[in-house]
Amino acid sequence: MKRKLIKKIKAKREAKKLIPKLFEKARLAYKKGNKKLYKTYSKKIKYLYMKYKIKLPKILKRQICKHCDSVFLYGKNCRVRTREHKLIIYCLECKRFTRIPLKAKKNNKNQSNITTI
């Protein structure tokens, strides 16, 4: 029983280390024009964080399309706009968009500036 648990913990640690490297590899593959390899890396990222129940940080989480699981390369395969206190990311791979609310950050003088989370 202990051996299985230790194996799972080791595998989860390795997956956590591997995910950021896969993001970089996916970006490089897309820049080189190898879309098949890019899609493979994107699917592998989703497989790892779902299998090992890894909670991705917001920075990485927002770089993945929730619909087609592709890694966003801003300006290349997605379009980013702000409208009505929302960040809108439009995926050019699957033609869908994600809306992320922007919170207002208050200054000492009761002025509000819109910033990302």
C-alpha positions in Angstrom: 0.0 0.0 0.0 2.8 2.4 0.9 4.7 1.7 -2.3 1.7 2.7 -4.4 1.2 5.9 -2.5 4.9 6.8 -2.8 4.8 6.1 -6.6 1.8 8.4 -7.0 3.4 11.2 -5.0 6.6 10.9 -7.1 4.7 10.9 -10.3 2.7 14.0 -9.3 5.9 15.8 -8.4 7.4 14.9 -11.8 4.3 16.0 -13.6 4.4 19.4 -11.8 8.0 19.9 -13.0 7.2 18.7 -16.5 4.2 21.0 -17.2 6.1 24.3 -17.5 8.6 22.7 -19.8 5.8 21.4 -22.0 4.5 24.9 -22.3 7.8 26.1 -23.6 8.1 23.2 -26.0 4.6 23.8 -27.3 5.5 27.5 -28.0 8.7 26.6 -29.8 6.9 23.9 -31.9 4.3 26.5 -32.9 6.9 29.1 -33.8 8.8 26.5 -36.0 5.5 25.7 -37.8 5.1 22.2 -36.5 1.4 22.3 -35.6 1.1 18.5 -35.1 3.8 18.5 -32.4 2.2 21.7 -30.9 -1.1 19.9 -30.5 0.6 16.9 -29.0 2.2 19.0 -26.3 -1.1 20.8 -25.6 -2.9 17.5 -25.1 -0.1 16.2 -22.9 -0.4 19.2 -20.7 -4.1 18.7 -20.1 -3.6 15.0 -19.6 -1.0 15.5 -16.9 -2.8 18.1 -14.9 -6.1 16.2 -15.0 -4.7 12.8 -14.3 -2.6 13.9 -11.3 -5.2 16.6 -10.2 -2.7 19.4 -10.3 -4.0 22.9 -9.7 -2.4 25.2 -12.3 -1.4 28.7 -11.2 -3.6 31.5 -12.8 -0.7 32.5 -15.1 -0.6 29.1 -16.7 -4.3 28.4 -16.5 -5.1 31.4 -18.6 -2.7 30.3 -21.3 -4.8 27.3 -22.2 -8.0 27.4 -24.2 -10.7 25.7 -22.2 -12.5 24.5 -25.3 -9.8 23.0 -27.5 -6.9 22.7 -25.0 -4.4 24.6 -27.2 -1.7 26.8 -25.6 -2.2 30.5 -26.3 0.4 32.4 -28.1 -0.9 36.0 -27.8 -1.0 37.6 -31.2 -0.4 34.3 -33.1 -3.3 32.0 -32.3 -5.5 34.1 -30.1 -6.8 37.6 -29.9 -7.0 39.6 -26.6 -9.4 42.5 -26.0 -10.8 44.4 -23.0 -14.4 45.5 -22.9 -16.7 46.5 -20.1 -14.3 45.5 -17.3 -13.7 42.1 -18.9 -10.7 40.5 -20.6 -11.9 38.7 -23.7 -9.6 36.0 -25.2 -10.7 34.8 -28.6 -9.1 31.5 -29.7 -8.3 31.4 -33.4 -7.9 27.6 -33.4 -11.5 26.7 -32.3 -13.2 30.2 -32.8 -14.5 30.4 -29.3 -13.8 33.0 -26.6 -13.3 33.2 -22.8 -14.3 36.1 -20.7 -12.3 36.9 -17.5 -13.6 39.6 -15.2 -11.2 42.4 -14.2 -11.3 43.7 -10.7 -11.1 47.4 -9.9 -8.1 48.3 -7.7 -8.8 51.2 -5.4 -6.2 53.8 -4.6 -5.9 55.9 -1.5 -7.7 58.8 -3.1 -10.8 56.6 -3.8 -10.0 56.4 -7.5 -10.4 53.1 -9.3 -7.9 51.7 -11.7 -8.7 48.5 -13.6 -6.0 45.8 -13.2 -5.8 42.2 -14.0 -6.0 39.6 -11.3 
